[in-house]
Amino acid sequence: MSPDFISRAEVHASLRANLPFFGIACIVLVAGISSLLLASLRSRDRLLFWLGIFSILYAARLFIQNDLVRAAFNVPGRELLPVALCLTYILPIPYALFALEQFGRGWKASIKIWMWLEVAFAVVAIPAALIWHYPRETDSVNGFLIIGGTLLLLLHALFRQEGQGRFATSLTWPLFVFGILVLLENRGVRPGGVNIEPVGFLILVLGLGWAAARIALSRERKLLEVEQELATARRIQSSIIPDGSPVLASVRVAARYQPMTAVAGDFYDFLQVGENCLTILVADVSGHGVPAALVASMLKVSFAAQLARAHDPAGILASLNGMLRGSLGGQFVTAACAVIDTGAQTIVYAGAGHPPSLLLHRNTGEVERLAENGLIIGPFPQATYSSVTVPFQSGDTLLLYTDGIVEATGADGEEFGQERLEQFLLHARELEPAAVIEQLFRRIASPAQQDDLTVVLAQFT
């Protein structure tokens, strides 16, 4: 047999022996990096983090031990032996930390004790490996610790407790298979002379992928369900906001509602009694999102029942407080209620912990604050409210709004504030109501809206 033929046969044999483990090392490395990325996306999931570190270190050792990799870089195996030993002694630490995250401290803190034993051993064994290259004593201790720890994990896997996360539970059986193969390798059992421990690690990685895929699909389904529910809630809330503005002979009304999220707690509505009387309610429910939107829906129903006292804003607020208290689940409502009587040319106003509404007197250029305020609606059963009556003239403007308007941060990074709102209203007195609101929302526009925004503006003609 020629030397060339022997050389080719040896190359083929080496490829057959090393290529599968090179492939496993590549898969494990990719899985480790993916685990770290997933851990960062899942609020620093420590289970995935330690599995990622464990996988990357395990892949690095497989690469170092692979003849193909060493031949590619022309590095003799003996030169990398201390590095391989250091990795061998470090690997049990993320292995134990991964188990600690999956099973907890364990029976009588056994897993945590094993983790600290591995840390203490690594502190002694790594310098020994770097100095003496292959100290058999440390190798024997390492095998003992690995076997003991793996048996410990297998017991916890078989008798796992209720309450583990779905992700951790999904990894139990892949970990069980890996643990069995670790035990076989550390006992010197090698079927056909081949180390099959990396195959067990590959099974663990595939189990990770399967568990992650199941959870991702489950979360996707839940997200779709939540989106559908939010879309329904958005449609319901849109239906409680008036479609248009009421029509009175000598009053032009415009309104705008811009929620911070898909659904929100700001609310406005009208009650019109005859041709001369219009009642406006602007309210702000504490909090945001679906809970606030539910309270706003309750407020809509309660306000619609106030037709009998539509001329009495203080009575409306007291009635709303009586109807809603005990049903808000710890939330509360601030509100401003104004009754416009075009026949008497008066505004009767009452508030419940709400920012003052503004009345611009066009002839004098004065902005009057309507600050008649009682307690917020909800927490106080015995809350009482009073009203104030102010006259208006043709050309005057009444502005009701929620606190998101004055607390909005403008383009200059400063809060819009009460003073700016009053100055804006004064400077925009020549504009139509819809144009006033459009200009206002442009002034307070921000990519990061911090609150719901609602404005109702009535201009007397």
C-alpha positions, 0 to 999 in steps of 0.5 A: 500500500503506497504512502499516498494512499495511506495518507488519503485514508488517514485524512478520510478517517480524520474527517469522519471522526472530526467533522460531526463534532465540528458541526456540533460545535458550530451549532452550539456556538450559534445557539449560545449567541442566540441565547444571549440575544434572547436573554437581553430581549426577555428582560435579562432572562438569567436562565437563557443567559447562563445557558448562553455562556455555557454553550459558548464555552462548551463550543470553544472547548469542542473547537480546541479539541477538534483535530481539524481546527488545530490542523487548520491553524497548525497548532499542536494539541499539547499547546492547547491542552492547558486552555482546554483544561481551563475551559473544562474547569470553568464550564461547570460554573455556568452549568450549575448557575443554569441549573440554579435558575431552572430548579432554584436552590434545590433540596436543602440548598443542594444545587447552590452548595454544588455551585459554590463547590465548583467555583472554589474548585475552579479557583484552585484547578485553573492555576494548577492546569496552567502551571502543571498542564495536566494534574491528574488529581484536579481532573479526578476531583472535577470528574467527581464534582461533575458526576455528583452535580449531574446526579443532583440535577437528574434527581431534581429533573425527575422530581421537579416541583410545581410552579416552574416556568414553562421555559424551564420545564420544557428544558427538563428532559433535554437536560436529563438526556444531557446529564445521562451522557455526561455521567457516561463520559465521566465514567469512561463509557464511550460506545465505539470509543467515541465521546458522545457527551457533545451529542447530549449537549446538542440535544439540550440545544435542540430542546432549547430551540424547541422550547423557545419556538413553542413559547414564541408561538404562544406569545405571538398568539397571545399578542394577536388576541390582545391586539384584537381585544384592544381593537375592539376596545378602541372601537367601543371607546370611539363610539363613546366620544361624540361624532361631531359638535352640537349646533347652537344658533350663536355658539360654535363648538369644536373639540379634539381628543388624542389618546396617548395609547390605543385606549385612554381615560380622557372623555368629553360629552355634551347634553343639549336642552332646547335651542339655548342650553348646552352642557359640556363635560370634560373629564380625565380618569386617572391612569391610562390604557384599558382600566381608564377607558373602562371608567370613561365608558362608565362615565359616559353612561352616567353623564347621559343620565343627567338630563334632568339636572342639565342646568346644574353643573354642581348637581351633575358632578355630585350625581356622578360622584354618587353613581361612580363611587365604589365602582372605580377600583381605586381610580378617580376622575377629575372633571370640568362641567360648564352650562352655556345659556345663550339666552341669558348669556351666562356660563354656569361652571363647576369643577371636580379637582380639574385644571381651571377652564379659561374664558377669553373676553375678546373686548378686553383681552382678559383671560379669566380662570374658572376655578370653582373646584370641589373634590375629585370624583370617586374616593369621597362619598360625601363630596359636595360641589358648588358652581359659579356663574359668569357672563359672556359677550359675543366674541368671547371664547370658552376653553375646557381641557385636560391636564395633558395640555398644560403638562405637554412638553413642547419643541423647546423641551419645556412644559407648555404650562398654564401661562402659555396656554392663556397667551396662546388663547389670547393670540389665537382669538381671531381664528375659527374654533377648529383652527384654534385647536389645530394650532394648539396641538401643533404647539404641543406636538411631541414624538413622546406624548406623555398623557391623553390630550382633550380640548373642547372650545366654544366660541360665542358669536 
